[in-house]
Amino acid sequence: MREDLIQLLQEALQRYQAAGSNPMPLQAAVILTVPKNEAYGDYATNLALSLAKDLKQSPMKIAEALVAYLPSPVTWLEKVEVVTPGFINFFLRDQAFQSVLPAIITAARRYGEASWGAGERIQIEFVSANPTGPLHVGHGRGAALGGALTNLLRSTGHTVETEYYLNDLGTQMETLGRSIQARFRELKGEDLPFPENGYQGDYIREIAADLQKRINQGSLSEEALDLSFFSRYGRETILAGIREDLQNFGIPFDHWFSEESLVQQGLVKDLIEEMKTKALFYEQEGALWFKSSAFGDDKDRVVVRSNGALTYFATDIAYHHQKFGRGFQRLIDIWGADHHGYVPRLKAALGCLGYEPDRLRVVLVQLVNLLRQGKPVAMSTRAGEFVTLREVLEEVGKDAARFIFLTRRSDSPLDFDLDLAKKQSNENPVYYVQYAHARVCSVLALARSRGIDPSGLKGGSLSRLTLPEEKRLCKTLAEYPEEVTQAAARLEPHRLPFYLSELAAQFHYYYNQHRFLTEDRDLTEARLMLVQSTGIVINNALTLLGVEAPEKM
């Protein structure tokens, strides 16, 4: 219906221009919104307001002309009105919204899918936590976001590959090795100082204890335990835990890419030679610099230090250069919000290498404020004072965690209340939505027990859905494909939890006010189609979020 209305307005705009004396093409986008106040119609557009400046006419006059040029008759339009200062409001007949129910039931799990992505190859790189400690709750938010974006983009026709980038180079890996080595020696009774910047979490002690156990069992030789061994063993152990946590969180990755491999394969060295030929890279005092100040940075940035050591910036450029070389048309990176200043310089460097900077989109994720009994829980990887993602999953479950992580825009801070996430009440947003789906299933099961097969309903009785709450539900269900499209196009999966909360609220109200199985067969069938359609949409949206749609609760 939205697409049909947009098409009607575009035709009216063409007629309006053809009838006028203005030779300039009118390029204004046709945007439809759903008014919050139903008195202003089912849909509205500000098209006349956006054209007023170019046409040098009043918005009201333009709006009235556009309405006059709308094709007619349009059987599913009840009325169209123009209101100050130039909005056009559309009121649809009930049957326009009722007609969406058979379409939903026919499409079933495919309802809401689209093909506008046209197979565009996209890579999404997310989580990418350093293998120096277990995933914490902040990583969980990035994982939920990446998983939902992957599902959304695939559902709209894109070809998506996911990747975890392992930062397994540099001093951090040496620090990890020294930390484990120090704890290992503590277990042997040696009195050695712990590294000043070492990782102090209990997981370091657990890795050291596991090593000691393996030596006692004879599966390891103590002579092999040099610093490189401690670093490598710590990396492998921590990475195995990360993989397990992500699997339990329902986040699979197509690829795991090692930063170390960039260096080993000579990709960074080759890139550096290429960068030296570019005008925005220069050598000074033995170091290679990038003129990032030319792109709004506060200073130029070192790519290779004078001692030959690579900066993170160097390997990041090489990594993205390598990703584009794999044939992706667009890259999406999900980073912590503290990296916001890093985005322009990376895009600028890629531009110097011949890539269109806008082909890289960085989605920033703000911090998670974890609350327990109303009080914040501190998180610091080095100090070891953090709550792991594993602990959160064990306490509240995958569904609650993934849904709650997605209830706010990614660039807004999120308060994650552990106590609320465990409540089985309407206060818990995921419980509220899942309970609506369980209620749908209970209604359909009751219908089957009484000899009515919901899958065999044809929709001939939909005109019986005359209540305001029935029309409102139909209208909300009809908006679902647009919600999916907008969430995918804007990379904003938080739109779906908002949509689901509203749909669940409407259904719970409807469920509490009316009977679905009545003595009136036509009314019963119509209401069952509405219930069935609601269940399909809730299930489809939850699936995109990576959340289960239970049949019983």
DRENZA-277841 format. One line per field, with one value per residue (C-alpha): residue number from 1; residue in three letters; chain; y, x, z. Coordinates in steps of 0.05 Angstrom, whole numbers. Example, Ala and Ser with C-alpha at 12.3 -4.5 7.8 and 13.67 -1.06 7.14 Angstrom:
<nodes>
num 1 | 2
residu ALA | SER
chaine A | A
north -90 | -21
east 246 | 273
up 156 | 143
</nodes>
This chain:
<nodes>
num 1 | 2 | 3 | 4 | 5 | 6 | 7 | 8 | 9 | 10 | 11 | 12 | 13 | 14 | 15 | 16 | 17 | 18 | 19 | 20 | 21 | 22 | 23 | 24 | 25 | 26 | 27 | 28 | 29 | 30 | 31 | 32 | 33 | 34 | 35 | 36 | 37 | 38 | 39 | 40 | 41 | 42 | 43 | 44 | 45 | 46 | 47 | 48 | 49 | 50 | 51 | 52 | 53 | 54 | 55 | 56 | 57 | 58 | 59 | 60 | 61 | 62 | 63 | 64 | 65 | 66 | 67 | 68 | 69 | 70 | 71 | 72 | 73 | 74 | 75 | 76 | 77 | 78 | 79 | 80 | 81 | 82 | 83 | 84 | 85 | 86 | 87 | 88 | 89 | 90 | 91 | 92 | 93 | 94 | 95 | 96 | 97 | 98 | 99 | 100 | 101 | 102 | 103 | 104 | 105 | 106 | 107 | 108 | 109 | 110 | 111 | 112 | 113 | 114 | 115 | 116 | 117 | 118 | 119 | 120 | 121 | 122 | 123 | 124 | 125 | 126 | 127 | 128 | 129 | 130 | 131 | 132 | 133 | 134 | 135 | 136 | 137 | 138 | 139 | 140 | 141 | 142 | 143 | 144 | 145 | 146 | 147 | 148 | 149 | 150 | 151 | 152 | 153 | 154 | 155 | 156 | 157 | 158 | 159 | 160 | 161 | 162 | 163 | 164 | 165 | 166 | 167 | 168 | 169 | 170 | 171 | 172 | 173 | 174 | 175 | 176 | 177 | 178 | 179 | 180 | 181 | 182 | 183 | 184 | 185 | 186 | 187 | 188 | 189 | 190 | 191 | 192 | 193 | 194 | 195 | 196 | 197 | 198 | 199 | 200 | 201 | 202 | 203 | 204 | 205 | 206 | 207 | 208 | 209 | 210 | 211 | 212 | 213 | 214 | 215 | 216 | 217 | 218 | 219 | 220 | 221 | 222 | 223 | 224 | 225 | 226 | 227 | 228 | 229 | 230 | 231 | 232 | 233 | 234 | 235 | 236 | 237 | 238 | 239 | 240 | 241 | 242 | 243 | 244 | 245 | 246 | 247 | 248 | 249 | 250 | 251 | 252 | 253 | 254 | 255 | 256 | 257 | 258 | 259 | 260 | 261 | 262 | 263 | 264 | 265 | 266 | 267 | 268 | 269 | 270 | 271 | 272 | 273 | 274 | 275 | 276 | 277 | 278 | 279 | 280 | 281 | 282 | 283 | 284 | 285 | 286 | 287 | 288 | 289 | 290 | 291 | 292 | 293 | 294 | 295 | 296 | 297 | 298 | 299 | 300 | 301 | 302 | 303 | 304 | 305 | 306 | 307 | 308 | 309 | 310 | 311 | 312 | 313 | 314 | 315 | 316 | 317 | 318 | 319 | 320 | 321 | 322 | 323 | 324 | 325 | 326 | 327 | 328 | 329 | 330 | 331 | 332 | 333 | 334 | 335 | 336 | 337 | 338 | 339 | 340 | 341 | 342 | 343 | 344 | 345 | 346 | 347 | 348 | 349 | 350 | 351 | 352 | 353 | 354 | 355 | 356 | 357 | 358 | 359 | 360 | 361 | 362 | 363 | 364 | 365 | 366 | 367 | 368 | 369 | 370 | 371 | 372 | 373 | 374 | 375 | 376 | 377 | 378 | 379 | 380 | 381 | 382 | 383 | 384 | 385 | 386 | 387 | 388 | 389 | 390 | 391 | 392 | 393 | 394 | 395 | 396 | 397 | 398 | 399 | 400 | 401 | 402 | 403 | 404 | 405 | 406 | 407 | 408 | 409 | 410 | 411 | 412 | 413 | 414 | 415 | 416 | 417 | 418 | 419 | 420 | 421 | 422 | 423 | 424 | 425 | 426 | 427 | 428 | 429 | 430 | 431 | 432 | 433 | 434 | 435 | 436 | 437 | 438 | 439 | 440 | 441 | 442 | 443 | 444 | 445 | 446 | 447 | 448 | 449 | 450 | 451 | 452 | 453 | 454 | 455 | 456 | 457 | 458 | 459 | 460 | 461 | 462 | 463 | 464 | 465 | 466 | 467 | 468 | 469 | 470 | 471 | 472 | 473 | 474 | 475 | 476 | 477 | 478 | 479 | 480 | 481 | 482 | 483 | 484 | 485 | 486 | 487 | 488 | 489 | 490 | 491 | 492 | 493 | 494 | 495 | 496 | 497 | 498 | 499 | 500 | 501 | 502 | 503 | 504 | 505 | 506 | 507 | 508 | 509 | 510 | 511 | 512 | 513 | 514 | 515 | 516 | 517 | 518 | 519 | 520 | 521 | 522 | 523 | 524 | 525 | 526 | 527 | 528 | 529 | 530 | 531 | 532 | 533 | 534 | 535 | 536 | 537 | 538 | 539 | 540 | 541 | 542 | 543 | 544 | 545 | 546 | 547 | 548 | 549 | 550 | 551 | 552 | 553
residu MET | ARG | GLU | ASP | LEU | ILE | GLN | LEU | LEU | GLN | GLU | ALA | LEU | GLN | ARG | TYR | GLN | ALA | ALA | GLY | SER | ASN | PRO | MET | PRO | LEU | GLN | ALA | ALA | VAL | ILE | LEU | THR | VAL | PRO | LYS | ASN | GLU | ALA | TYR | GLY | ASP | TYR | ALA | THR | ASN | LEU | ALA | LEU | SER | LEU | ALA | LYS | ASP | LEU | LYS | GLN | SER | PRO | MET | LYS | ILE | ALA | GLU | ALA | LEU | VAL | ALA | TYR | LEU | PRO | SER | PRO | VAL | THR | TRP | LEU | GLU | LYS | VAL | GLU | VAL | VAL | THR | PRO | GLY | PHE | ILE | ASN | PHE | PHE | LEU | ARG | ASP | GLN | ALA | PHE | GLN | SER | VAL | LEU | PRO | ALA | ILE | ILE | THR | ALA | ALA | ARG | ARG | TYR | GLY | GLU | ALA | SER | TRP | GLY | ALA | GLY | GLU | ARG | ILE | GLN | ILE | GLU | PHE | VAL | SER | ALA | ASN | PRO | THR | GLY | PRO | LEU | HIS | VAL | GLY | HIS | GLY | ARG | GLY | ALA | ALA | LEU | GLY | GLY | ALA | LEU | THR | ASN | LEU | LEU | ARG | SER | THR | GLY | HIS | THR | VAL | GLU | THR | GLU | TYR | TYR | LEU | ASN | ASP | LEU | GLY | THR | GLN | MET | GLU | THR | LEU | GLY | ARG | SER | ILE | GLN | ALA | ARG | PHE | ARG | GLU | LEU | LYS | GLY | GLU | ASP | LEU | PRO | PHE | PRO | GLU | ASN | GLY | TYR | GLN | GLY | ASP | TYR | ILE | ARG | GLU | ILE | ALA | ALA | ASP | LEU | GLN | LYS | ARG | ILE | ASN | GLN | GLY | SER | LEU | SER | GLU | GLU | ALA | LEU | ASP | LEU | SER | PHE | PHE | SER | ARG | TYR | GLY | ARG | GLU | THR | ILE | LEU | ALA | GLY | ILE | ARG | GLU | ASP | LEU | GLN | ASN | PHE | GLY | ILE | PRO | PHE | ASP | HIS | TRP | PHE | SER | GLU | GLU | SER | LEU | VAL | GLN | GLN | GLY | LEU | VAL | LYS | ASP | LEU | ILE | GLU | GLU | MET | LYS | THR | LYS | ALA | LEU | PHE | TYR | GLU | GLN | GLU | GLY | ALA | LEU | TRP | PHE | LYS | SER | SER | ALA | PHE | GLY | ASP | ASP | LYS | ASP | ARG | VAL | VAL | VAL | ARG | SER | ASN | GLY | ALA | LEU | THR | TYR | PHE | ALA | THR | ASP | ILE | ALA | TYR | HIS | HIS | GLN | LYS | PHE | GLY | ARG | GLY | PHE | GLN | ARG | LEU | ILE | ASP | ILE | TRP | GLY | ALA | ASP | HIS | HIS | GLY | TYR | VAL | PRO | ARG | LEU | LYS | ALA | ALA | LEU | GLY | CYS | LEU | GLY | TYR | GLU | PRO | ASP | ARG | LEU | ARG | VAL | VAL | LEU | VAL | GLN | LEU | VAL | ASN | LEU | LEU | ARG | GLN | GLY | LYS | PRO | VAL | ALA | MET | SER | THR | ARG | ALA | GLY | GLU | PHE | VAL | THR | LEU | ARG | GLU | VAL | LEU | GLU | GLU | VAL | GLY | LYS | ASP | ALA | ALA | ARG | PHE | ILE | PHE | LEU | THR | ARG | ARG | SER | ASP | SER | PRO | LEU | ASP | PHE | ASP | LEU | ASP | LEU | ALA | LYS | LYS | GLN | SER | ASN | GLU | ASN | PRO | VAL | TYR | TYR | VAL | GLN | TYR | ALA | HIS | ALA | ARG | VAL | CYS | SER | VAL | LEU | ALA | LEU | ALA | ARG | SER | ARG | GLY | ILE | ASP | PRO | SER | GLY | LEU | LYS | GLY | GLY | SER | LEU | SER | ARG | LEU | THR | LEU | PRO | GLU | GLU | LYS | ARG | LEU | CYS | LYS | THR | LEU | ALA | GLU | TYR | PRO | GLU | GLU | VAL | THR | GLN | ALA | ALA | ALA | ARG | LEU | GLU | PRO | HIS | ARG | LEU | PRO | PHE | TYR | LEU | SER | GLU | LEU | ALA | ALA | GLN | PHE | HIS | TYR | TYR | TYR | ASN | GLN | HIS | ARG | PHE | LEU | THR | GLU | ASP | ARG | ASP | LEU | THR | GLU | ALA | ARG | LEU | MET | LEU | VAL | GLN | SER | THR | GLY | ILE | VAL | ILE | ASN | ASN | ALA | LEU | THR | LEU | LEU | GLY | VAL | GLU | ALA | PRO | GLU | LYS | MET
chaine A | A | A | A | A | A | A | A | A | A | A | A | A | A | A | A | A | A | A | A | A | A | A | A | A | A | A | A | A | A | A | A | A | A | A | A | A | A | A | A | A | A | A | A | A | A | A | A | A | A | A | A | A | A | A | A | A | A | A | A | A | A | A | A | A | A | A | A | A | A | A | A | A | A | A | A | A | A | A | A | A | A | A | A | A | A | A | A | A | A | A | A | A | A | A | A | A | A | A | A | A | A | A | A | A | A | A | A | A | A | A | A | A | A | A | A | A | A | A | A | A | A | A | A | A | A | A | A | A | A | A | A | A | A | A | A | A | A | A | A | A | A | A | A | A | A | A | A | A | A | A | A | A | A | A | A | A | A | A | A | A | A | A | A | A | A | A | A | A | A | A | A | A | A | A | A | A | A | A | A | A | A | A | A | A | A | A | A | A | A | A | A | A | A | A | A | A | A | A | A | A | A | A | A | A | A | A | A | A | A | A | A | A | A | A | A | A | A | A | A | A | A | A | A | A | A | A | A | A | A | A | A | A | A | A | A | A | A | A | A | A | A | A | A | A | A | A | A | A | A | A | A | A | A | A | A | A | A | A | A | A | A | A | A | A | A | A | A | A | A | A | A | A | A | A | A | A | A | A | A | A | A | A | A | A | A | A | A | A | A | A | A | A | A | A | A | A | A | A | A | A | A | A | A | A | A | A | A | A | A | A | A | A | A | A | A | A | A | A | A | A | A | A | A | A | A | A | A | A | A | A | A | A | A | A | A | A | A | A | A | A | A | A | A | A | A | A | A | A | A | A | A | A | A | A | A | A | A | A | A | A | A | A | A | A | A | A | A | A | A | A | A | A | A | A | A | A | A | A | A | A | A | A | A | A | A | A | A | A | A | A | A | A | A | A | A | A | A | A | A | A | A | A | A | A | A | A | A | A | A | A | A | A | A | A | A | A | A | A | A | A | A | A | A | A | A | A | A | A | A | A | A | A | A | A | A | A | A | A | A | A | A | A | A | A | A | A | A | A | A | A | A | A | A | A | A | A | A | A | A | A | A | A | A | A | A | A | A | A | A | A | A | A | A | A | A | A | A | A | A | A | A | A | A | A | A | A | A | A | A | A | A | A | A | A | A | A | A | A | A | A | A | A | A | A | A | A | A | A | A | A | A | A | A | A | A | A | A | A | A | A | A | A | A | A | A | A | A | A | A | A | A | A | A | A | A | A | A | A | A | A | A | A | A | A | A | A | A | A | A | A | A | A
north 0 | 47 | 32 | 41 | 109 | 131 | 110 | 150 | 212 | 205 | 200 | 262 | 299 | 282 | 306 | 369 | 385 | 369 | 416 | 474 | 522 | 503 | 464 | 445 | 371 | 361 | 314 | 316 | 248 | 223 | 207 | 177 | 176 | 144 | 200 | 188 | 218 | 175 | 236 | 257 | 195 | 129 | 160 | 231 | 266 | 333 | 331 | 398 | 431 | 404 | 431 | 500 | 533 | 510 | 525 | 591 | 574 | 564 | 492 | 492 | 509 | 455 | 403 | 418 | 412 | 346 | 318 | 341 | 304 | 238 | 181 | 162 | 123 | 88 | 39 | 28 | 103 | 129 | 202 | 249 | 316 | 376 | 409 | 469 | 484 | 436 | 364 | 313 | 261 | 194 | 154 | 82 | 38 | -19 | -71 | -42 | -63 | -127 | -151 | -156 | -217 | -268 | -241 | -252 | -322 | -341 | -313 | -341 | -340 | -299 | -242 | -180 | -204 | -162 | -163 | -91 | -112 | -145 | -192 | -136 | -168 | -140 | -160 | -147 | -149 | -147 | -165 | -174 | -171 | -180 | -252 | -228 | -241 | -269 | -232 | -184 | -154 | -97 | -147 | -179 | -116 | -113 | -187 | -178 | -118 | -154 | -216 | -176 | -133 | -196 | -226 | -160 | -150 | -222 | -217 | -157 | -192 | -176 | -228 | -222 | -253 | -244 | -239 | -237 | -200 | -226 | -173 | -224 | -181 | -130 | -118 | -140 | -212 | -208 | -177 | -235 | -284 | -249 | -247 | -322 | -336 | -296 | -333 | -399 | -384 | -363 | -433 | -461 | -418 | -368 | -297 | -254 | -186 | -186 | -146 | -73 | -72 | -146 | -177 | -191 | -229 | -296 | -326 | -315 | -357 | -411 | -415 | -420 | -475 | -514 | -511 | -536 | -593 | -613 | -614 | -657 | -705 | -708 | -679 | -617 | -608 | -550 | -537 | -514 | -459 | -397 | -330 | -344 | -409 | -373 | -321 | -373 | -419 | -360 | -337 | -407 | -419 | -352 | -356 | -425 | -394 | -336 | -384 | -424 | -362 | -336 | -404 | -404 | -333 | -356 | -316 | -357 | -327 | -345 | -326 | -314 | -270 | -264 | -198 | -239 | -270 | -201 | -194 | -267 | -264 | -199 | -160 | -104 | -97 | -94 | -42 | 2 | 3 | 23 | 77 | 108 | 126 | 164 | 239 | 237 | 191 | 217 | 196 | 237 | 219 | 147 | 138 | 134 | 183 | 194 | 265 | 253 | 326 | 342 | 304 | 339 | 299 | 338 | 314 | 268 | 194 | 146 | 84 | 54 | 75 | 93 | 26 | -10 | -29 | -27 | 14 | -12 | 39 | 4 | -65 | -36 | -3 | -68 | -108 | -65 | -63 | -139 | -142 | -99 | -144 | -202 | -170 | -140 | -81 | -53 | -63 | -53 | -50 | -50 | -14 | 13 | 86 | 105 | 93 | 148 | 192 | 134 | 130 | 192 | 175 | 103 | 125 | 178 | 127 | 80 | 138 | 149 | 76 | 88 | 63 | 104 | 120 | 112 | 38 | 31 | 42 | 42 | 30 | 54 | 19 | 55 | 26 | -20 | 0 | -67 | -61 | -110 | -92 | -22 | -12 | -9 | -66 | -43 | -71 | -69 | -124 | -110 | -104 | -166 | -130 | -146 | -190 | -237 | -250 | -322 | -301 | -258 | -315 | -363 | -313 | -285 | -330 | -317 | -289 | -236 | -215 | -208 | -171 | -122 | -107 | -84 | -41 | 23 | 55 | 28 | 97 | 109 | 82 | 22 | 5 | -71 | -89 | -162 | -167 | -139 | -187 | -247 | -224 | -262 | -201 | -146 | -104 | -150 | -128 | -196 | -234 | -187 | -200 | -275 | -281 | -250 | -304 | -359 | -330 | -333 | -406 | -422 | -391 | -430 | -494 | -484 | -473 | -538 | -575 | -551 | -574 | -508 | -512 | -442 | -460 | -472 | -403 | -364 | -293 | -287 | -261 | -207 | -152 | -173 | -141 | -74 | -57 | 0 | -47 | -96 | -43 | -19 | -89 | -99 | -32 | -49 | -116 | -82 | -37 | -94 | -99 | -25 | -33 | -87 | -45 | 16 | -25 | -56 | 7 | 50 | -6 | 5 | -62 | -28 | -9 | -81 | -86 | -20 | -47 | -113 | -79 | -39 | -99 | -141 | -86 | -82 | -158 | -165 | -112 | -147 | -215 | -189 | -154 | -204 | -277 | -308 | -371 | -349 | -378 | -333 | -375 | -316 | -273 | -331 | -344 | -270 | -263 | -327 | -299 | -236 | -277 | -323 | -264 | -231 | -295 | -299 | -227 | -235 | -299 | -268 | -206 | -246 | -291 | -231 | -210 | -280 | -291 | -352 | -348 | -399 | -433 | -441 | -400
east 0 | 57 | 90 | 24 | 13 | 83 | 71 | 5 | 41 | 97 | 45 | 10 | 76 | 90 | 21 | 29 | 95 | 69 | 11 | 54 | 103 | 163 | 213 | 256 | 250 | 221 | 267 | 236 | 233 | 164 | 165 | 105 | 98 | 47 | 16 | 16 | -53 | -102 | -144 | -92 | -101 | -66 | -8 | 15 | 67 | 103 | 117 | 85 | 127 | 191 | 172 | 150 | 219 | 236 | 167 | 160 | 88 | 51 | 53 | -23 | -31 | 18 | -15 | -84 | -57 | -23 | -88 | -125 | -76 | -80 | -105 | -176 | -214 | -172 | -220 | -179 | -175 | -231 | -210 | -151 | -146 | -99 | -84 | -41 | 14 | 11 | 9 | -30 | -66 | -90 | -147 | -152 | -213 | -215 | -209 | -142 | -112 | -153 | -124 | -55 | -76 | -81 | -15 | 20 | -8 | 12 | 83 | 90 | 164 | 181 | 135 | 178 | 234 | 255 | 303 | 326 | 396 | 403 | 459 | 506 | 566 | 576 | 624 | 607 | 665 | 644 | 661 | 736 | 755 | 828 | 844 | 871 | 809 | 739 | 682 | 647 | 577 | 599 | 623 | 555 | 521 | 566 | 553 | 477 | 481 | 524 | 481 | 417 | 447 | 471 | 401 | 368 | 414 | 407 | 331 | 333 | 372 | 444 | 500 | 532 | 595 | 614 | 684 | 719 | 786 | 837 | 885 | 938 | 1000 | 1037 | 1055 | 987 | 1002 | 1069 | 1035 | 985 | 1043 | 1080 | 1015 | 1004 | 1078 | 1076 | 1015 | 1046 | 1108 | 1065 | 1035 | 1106 | 1119 | 1165 | 1161 | 1164 | 1132 | 1070 | 1077 | 1058 | 1007 | 990 | 920 | 895 | 830 | 817 | 819 | 894 | 901 | 856 | 900 | 963 | 930 | 911 | 982 | 1008 | 957 | 980 | 1053 | 1035 | 999 | 1060 | 1026 | 1071 | 1145 | 1164 | 1226 | 1181 | 1150 | 1184 | 1149 | 1125 | 1094 | 1055 | 1031 | 1010 | 977 | 939 | 915 | 890 | 856 | 821 | 801 | 770 | 728 | 707 | 685 | 644 | 611 | 592 | 565 | 521 | 499 | 477 | 530 | 567 | 623 | 639 | 712 | 763 | 820 | 887 | 924 | 988 | 973 | 975 | 1048 | 1067 | 1039 | 1075 | 1011 | 1030 | 1100 | 1071 | 1021 | 1074 | 1113 | 1050 | 1035 | 1103 | 1085 | 1022 | 1023 | 992 | 1044 | 1113 | 1176 | 1205 | 1259 | 1258 | 1183 | 1126 | 1069 | 1000 | 975 | 911 | 910 | 888 | 823 | 805 | 850 | 885 | 953 | 987 | 991 | 1049 | 1041 | 1110 | 1154 | 1227 | 1247 | 1207 | 1150 | 1081 | 1025 | 954 | 937 | 984 | 954 | 883 | 896 | 926 | 867 | 815 | 856 | 856 | 781 | 765 | 812 | 765 | 711 | 665 | 625 | 614 | 646 | 611 | 654 | 623 | 669 | 666 | 646 | 715 | 742 | 701 | 763 | 795 | 741 | 759 | 833 | 820 | 770 | 819 | 876 | 830 | 812 | 887 | 890 | 836 | 774 | 710 | 711 | 635 | 643 | 665 | 611 | 630 | 574 | 594 | 570 | 564 | 579 | 533 | 519 | 506 | 461 | 450 | 400 | 399 | 474 | 526 | 576 | 647 | 682 | 757 | 793 | 861 | 837 | 794 | 733 | 682 | 622 | 632 | 582 | 581 | 558 | 503 | 479 | 478 | 439 | 387 | 391 | 407 | 339 | 334 | 406 | 400 | 333 | 354 | 420 | 380 | 328 | 369 | 405 | 476 | 505 | 466 | 488 | 448 | 428 | 423 | 384 | 400 | 342 | 292 | 318 | 300 | 229 | 171 | 126 | 105 | 163 | 211 | 208 | 228 | 181 | 125 | 136 | 148 | 86 | 45 | 70 | 54 | -16 | -24 | -3 | -52 | -110 | -93 | -84 | -153 | -183 | -153 | -181 | -249 | -242 | -221 | -157 | -126 | -83 | -145 | -177 | -186 | -202 | -272 | -298 | -247 | -299 | -323 | -260 | -292 | -266 | -215 | -166 | -173 | -159 | -100 | -70 | -79 | -45 | 14 | 23 | 22 | 79 | 126 | 161 | 176 | 205 | 251 | 272 | 287 | 324 | 368 | 379 | 396 | 433 | 386 | 361 | 335 | 274 | 249 | 245 | 206 | 160 | 151 | 135 | 80 | 52 | 53 | 17 | -38 | -46 | -48 | -102 | -141 | -133 | -158 | -219 | -248 | -264 | -235 | -277 | -349 | -414 | -408 | -366 | -348 | -325 | -286 | -249 | -233 | -205 | -165 | -133 | -114 | -85 | -47 | -18 | 4 | 40 | 76 | 101 | 124 | 161 | 194 | 217 | 244 | 281 | 316 | 337 | 363 | 310 | 265 | 189 | 163 | 96 | 85 | 107
up 0 | 17 | -50 | -87 | -54 | -72 | -144 | -146 | -119 | -170 | -226 | -199 | -196 | -269 | -290 | -249 | -283 | -353 | -343 | -317 | -347 | -304 | -348 | -288 | -270 | -201 | -164 | -95 | -61 | -43 | 31 | 67 | 143 | 189 | 231 | 306 | 309 | 269 | 256 | 206 | 164 | 154 | 115 | 103 | 59 | 61 | -14 | -27 | 27 | -3 | -72 | -50 | -52 | -123 | -150 | -113 | -95 | -30 | -4 | 2 | -72 | -93 | -48 | -76 | -147 | -132 | -103 | -165 | -209 | -170 | -215 | -202 | -183 | -130 | -98 | -35 | -18 | 25 | 22 | 12 | 48 | 47 | 114 | 132 | 120 | 60 | 84 | 44 | 87 | 60 | 91 | 68 | 67 | 117 | 62 | 41 | 107 | 112 | 46 | 77 | 119 | 63 | 35 | 102 | 110 | 38 | 45 | 116 | 135 | 73 | 92 | 101 | 55 | -4 | -63 | -67 | -43 | -111 | -89 | -68 | -34 | 36 | 90 | 163 | 212 | 285 | 356 | 339 | 412 | 427 | 446 | 513 | 555 | 552 | 520 | 566 | 563 | 518 | 466 | 471 | 448 | 386 | 373 | 377 | 331 | 279 | 280 | 270 | 214 | 179 | 181 | 159 | 99 | 77 | 82 | 35 | -20 | -1 | -2 | 66 | 96 | 168 | 196 | 263 | 260 | 310 | 336 | 352 | 342 | 383 | 456 | 481 | 463 | 498 | 558 | 558 | 558 | 615 | 656 | 649 | 661 | 726 | 752 | 732 | 772 | 831 | 830 | 834 | 896 | 862 | 888 | 825 | 812 | 768 | 703 | 715 | 658 | 662 | 656 | 726 | 717 | 747 | 678 | 677 | 740 | 709 | 647 | 689 | 733 | 670 | 646 | 713 | 710 | 640 | 663 | 723 | 676 | 631 | 569 | 570 | 582 | 627 | 585 | 528 | 569 | 543 | 536 | 465 | 488 | 544 | 494 | 442 | 493 | 524 | 455 | 436 | 503 | 504 | 431 | 443 | 498 | 453 | 399 | 449 | 478 | 409 | 390 | 452 | 435 | 366 | 329 | 276 | 234 | 162 | 171 | 226 | 201 | 237 | 239 | 244 | 176 | 143 | 163 | 150 | 79 | 64 | 53 | 100 | 69 | -1 | 21 | 53 | -12 | -48 | 3 | -5 | -76 | -55 | -45 | 24 | 54 | 72 | 108 | 165 | 215 | 191 | 201 | 150 | 163 | 134 | 125 | 164 | 186 | 114 | 130 | 195 | 242 | 296 | 272 | 222 | 241 | 240 | 197 | 208 | 267 | 257 | 287 | 234 | 280 | 250 | 282 | 287 | 233 | 184 | 193 | 192 | 124 | 99 | 126 | 92 | 28 | 30 | 43 | -18 | -57 | -41 | -83 | -31 | -56 | 13 | 82 | 148 | 211 | 281 | 330 | 400 | 404 | 431 | 361 | 329 | 315 | 278 | 225 | 182 | 178 | 157 | 104 | 80 | 74 | 35 | -11 | -25 | -46 | -98 | -60 | -52 | 23 | 29 | 11 | 84 | 136 | 209 | 259 | 329 | 391 | 457 | 525 | 563 | 635 | 668 | 729 | 785 | 840 | 810 | 819 | 763 | 755 | 739 | 677 | 664 | 626 | 654 | 726 | 719 | 746 | 693 | 680 | 622 | 566 | 589 | 659 | 629 | 584 | 643 | 684 | 635 | 573 | 500 | 481 | 534 | 523 | 448 | 450 | 505 | 471 | 410 | 446 | 437 | 379 | 377 | 386 | 450 | 518 | 542 | 613 | 618 | 681 | 697 | 746 | 695 | 642 | 686 | 703 | 673 | 669 | 622 | 648 | 612 | 538 | 508 | 553 | 532 | 458 | 465 | 508 | 452 | 405 | 455 | 461 | 385 | 387 | 443 | 404 | 341 | 380 | 411 | 342 | 317 | 378 | 357 | 285 | 253 | 211 | 211 | 150 | 108 | 118 | 53 | 76 | 49 | 115 | 128 | 121 | 191 | 221 | 235 | 305 | 311 | 345 | 288 | 236 | 278 | 281 | 206 | 193 | 238 | 204 | 137 | 159 | 176 | 107 | 110 | 180 | 155 | 95 | 138 | 190 | 136 | 95 | 155 | 192 | 251 | 277 | 340 | 299 | 303 | 379 | 379 | 326 | 362 | 428 | 395 | 357 | 421 | 460 | 407 | 406 | 482 | 485 | 430 | 464 | 531 | 501 | 453 | 440 | 378 | 374 | 369 | 345 | 284 | 236 | 190 | 248 | 278 | 213 | 203 | 273 | 267 | 204 | 241 | 299 | 252 | 214 | 279 | 299 | 232 | 237 | 309 | 291 | 229 | 266 | 326 | 278 | 247 | 317 | 333 | 386 | 393 | 384 | 436 | 428 | 502 | 563
</nodes>
